[in-house]
């Protein structure tokens, strides 16, 4: 009996290809504590996975008293967590009202700490440039960099 043909490298890489970015990507989800800007939790997936689907599959849980502030990539989080805040989305035919714009600004002001923590990780070039190493080791390396960032915030 002849051996099974191995899957080609092209088929293996197909799942990592993001049509939106037009390249092979790794999706990274970061949870940040707003008070001290420390990275609490991370999750990783193939590049074409939706943000909310990655959140559901990572099984990240929150206490009911915790306020969660996300970007517009997590539309179904209100059904999972009562104290979640999302910015309002505008559409082509329904522009945002002044109150909705004001609400978006307040959510953005509180999310600045998250963006600062992500920017701090980007200084290590793991997120901001093309990752050229083995994808299996991406999670380990990212978590090590997140630990270095957290350690730097403490000292």
C-alpha positions as CSV (number, residue, x, y, z in Angstrom):
1,X,0.0,0.0,0.0
2,X,1.5,3.4,-1.0
3,X,2.0,6.0,1.7
4,X,-0.5,8.8,2.0
5,X,0.5,12.0,0.1
6,X,1.4,14.8,2.5
7,X,-0.6,18.0,2.6
8,X,1.2,20.6,0.5
9,X,2.6,23.6,2.2
10,X,0.2,25.8,0.3
11,X,-2.8,24.0,1.9
12,X,-1.3,24.3,5.3
13,X,-0.8,28.1,4.9
14,X,-4.3,28.7,3.5
15,X,-5.9,28.8,7.0
16,X,-3.5,31.6,8.0
17,X,-4.2,33.8,5.0
18,X,-6.3,36.9,5.8
19,X,-8.1,38.2,2.7
20,X,-8.6,41.6,4.3
21,X,-4.9,42.1,5.0
22,X,-3.8,40.2,1.8
23,X,-1.2,38.3,3.7
24,X,-0.7,35.5,6.3
25,X,-1.5,36.8,9.7
26,X,-2.0,35.8,13.3
27,X,-4.9,37.3,15.3
28,X,-4.0,38.5,18.8
29,X,-6.4,39.4,21.5
30,X,-5.2,41.3,24.5
31,X,-7.0,42.1,27.8
32,X,-5.6,45.0,29.8
33,X,-6.3,46.1,33.3
34,X,-7.3,49.8,33.0
35,X,-5.9,50.9,36.4
36,X,-2.3,49.8,36.0
37,X,-2.2,49.1,32.2
38,X,-1.0,45.5,32.8
39,X,-1.7,42.8,30.2
40,X,-3.9,40.3,32.0
41,X,-4.8,37.7,29.3
42,X,-3.9,36.9,25.7
43,X,-5.4,34.7,23.0
44,X,-4.2,33.8,19.5
45,X,-5.8,32.4,16.4
46,X,-5.4,32.2,12.7
47,X,-5.6,35.5,10.9
48,X,-9.1,35.1,9.3
49,X,-10.9,34.5,12.6
50,X,-13.3,37.1,13.7
51,X,-12.5,39.0,17.0
52,X,-15.7,38.0,18.8
53,X,-15.4,34.4,17.7
54,X,-11.8,34.3,19.1
55,X,-13.2,35.9,22.4
56,X,-15.8,33.1,22.7
57,X,-13.4,30.3,21.9
58,X,-10.8,31.7,24.4
59,X,-13.4,31.3,27.2
60,X,-12.3,34.4,28.9
61,X,-14.6,35.1,31.8
62,X,-15.3,38.3,33.6
63,X,-16.9,38.9,37.0
64,X,-20.4,40.4,36.8
65,X,-19.1,43.6,38.5
66,X,-16.3,44.2,35.9
67,X,-16.9,46.8,33.3
68,X,-15.7,45.7,29.9
69,X,-14.9,48.3,27.2
70,X,-14.2,46.9,23.8
71,X,-13.9,48.2,20.2
72,X,-16.5,47.5,17.5
73,X,-15.0,44.1,16.7
74,X,-17.1,42.5,19.6
75,X,-20.7,43.1,18.6
76,X,-22.2,40.2,20.6
77,X,-20.5,40.8,23.9
78,X,-23.6,42.6,25.3
79,X,-25.4,39.3,25.3
80,X,-22.6,37.6,27.3
81,X,-21.8,40.4,29.7
82,X,-24.2,43.0,31.0
83,X,-21.7,45.7,31.9
84,X,-20.0,45.9,28.5
85,X,-19.6,49.1,26.6
86,X,-19.2,49.3,22.8
87,X,-18.9,52.3,20.6
88,X,-21.8,53.0,18.3
89,X,-21.4,52.2,14.7
90,X,-22.4,54.4,11.9
91,X,-23.6,53.1,8.6
92,X,-23.9,54.5,5.1
93,X,-27.6,55.5,5.6
94,X,-27.6,56.1,9.4
95,X,-25.0,58.6,10.5
96,X,-24.4,59.0,14.3
97,X,-26.3,61.5,16.3
98,X,-24.5,64.0,18.5
99,X,-25.2,62.0,21.7
100,X,-23.8,58.8,20.1
101,X,-20.7,60.7,19.1
102,X,-20.3,61.9,22.6
103,X,-20.7,58.4,24.0
104,X,-18.1,57.1,21.5
105,X,-15.7,59.8,22.8
106,X,-16.1,58.8,26.4
107,X,-15.6,55.1,25.5
108,X,-12.5,56.1,23.5
109,X,-11.1,58.1,26.5
110,X,-11.3,55.1,28.8
111,X,-9.9,52.7,26.2
112,X,-6.7,54.8,25.8
113,X,-5.0,52.7,28.5
114,X,-5.6,49.6,26.4
115,X,-4.1,51.3,23.3
116,X,-1.1,52.4,25.3
117,X,-0.4,48.9,26.5
118,X,-0.7,47.5,22.9
119,X,1.6,50.3,21.7
120,X,4.1,49.3,24.3
121,X,4.1,45.7,23.0
122,X,4.5,47.0,19.5
123,X,7.8,48.5,20.4
124,X,9.2,45.0,20.4
125,X,8.1,44.7,16.7
126,X,6.2,41.4,17.2
127,X,2.9,43.0,16.3
128,X,3.9,45.9,14.1
129,X,6.0,44.0,11.6
130,X,5.7,40.7,9.7
131,X,6.2,37.7,12.0
132,X,8.8,35.6,10.2
133,X,9.3,32.8,12.7
134,X,7.3,29.6,13.4
135,X,3.7,30.4,14.1
136,X,3.5,27.7,16.8
137,X,5.9,29.8,18.9
138,X,4.1,33.1,18.4
139,X,2.0,32.7,21.5
140,X,5.0,31.8,23.7
141,X,7.0,34.8,22.4
142,X,4.1,37.2,22.7
143,X,3.5,36.1,26.3
144,X,7.1,36.6,27.2
145,X,7.1,40.1,25.7
146,X,3.9,40.9,27.6
147,X,5.6,39.7,30.8
148,X,8.5,42.0,30.1
149,X,6.1,44.9,29.5
150,X,4.2,44.2,32.8
151,X,7.5,44.0,34.6
152,X,8.6,47.3,33.2
153,X,5.4,48.9,34.4
154,X,5.9,47.7,37.9
155,X,9.5,49.0,38.3
